[in-house]
Amino acid sequence: MKKLAIAVALTAAAFSLPVWAASKTVTLSIPSMYCEVCPITVKKALTKVDGVAKVEVNFSKRQATVTYDDAKASVETLTRATANAGYPSTLER
């Protein structure tokens, strides 16, 4: 009886686990970065987005590379974050 209860509990737990989201990495073009402080502001804005795991900002290329959980964030939320910080961005293709 005890083994049956454990089996039922494990089965229920297995089916109630969340679906794992994929980690994605994108590069955003941010042409409005014009000074050495701009990347700090951009990085701070992007790291505040729920689901963002890593942000690297390259001032000389005017780009930000962002790794995020696609179940929690999207390119739209990332570009909105940079725009709200004063630095509109677009997805690099």
N, C-alpha and C positions, 0 to 999 in steps of 0.2 A: 504493500500500500504506500509506504514511504517513497519507494522508487518511482511509483506511478505519479505521485504528487510532484516530485522533482522533475520528472520528464515533462509533465504538463506545464510546469513553471518555466522550464527552459525553452519549450516550444513557444509559449506565449511571449517570452522575452525576445526570442529571435524574430518573431513577426512584428513586434512593436518597435524594433530598432529603426531609427531614421535612415532615410536613403542618404548615402554618402555623396556629397557634392564633389565636383572636380575643382582642382586648383587650376586657375588660368593666369597667364602672364600676358599683359598687353603693354604697348608703348604708346604714350600720349605725346602729341606734339603741342608744345606750349610756347608759341612765338612771342608772347608778351613778356617773358622774363627778360629783364634788361639790366639787372644789377646782381651783385653777389648775394644779396639778402633774399632775393626772390625764390631761389630753390628751397630755402628754409621754410618759407611760408607755404609753398606748394606741398612740400613733404608733410608738414604738420597737418594741412587740410586733408590730404589723402590718407594719412594714418588714422585719422578720426573716423573714417568710413568703416562701418561694421563689416567684417569679413576680410579686410585688407591685412595681409600677412607680411608684405615686404614692399618697400618703396625705395627706388634709387632715382635721384634727380641729377641730370647732366646739364649743367648750365651752358656749356659751350655748344652743345647740340640742341638746346632748348627742348629737351625731352624728359619724360618721367616714365620709368619702367615699373609697373605695378603688378604684384602677384596677389591674387585674391581668391576667395571662396565664391564660386559662381552661384551658390544657393543664397548667399547673403548680400552680394553686391553685383553690380553690372557696369558696363562701360558708361552707361547713362549716369549712374550714381557717382562714378569717378569724375566724369567731366563736369557734372553739376557741382561737385565739391571744389574743383579748381576754379570754376567760374564764380562761385560764391566767395572764394578767397581773393577774387580780382584778377584771376589768370585763366581766361577761357582756353579750353583745350579741345583737341580732336584726336580721334584714333588714327595712329599711323598705319598705313597699309603697306 
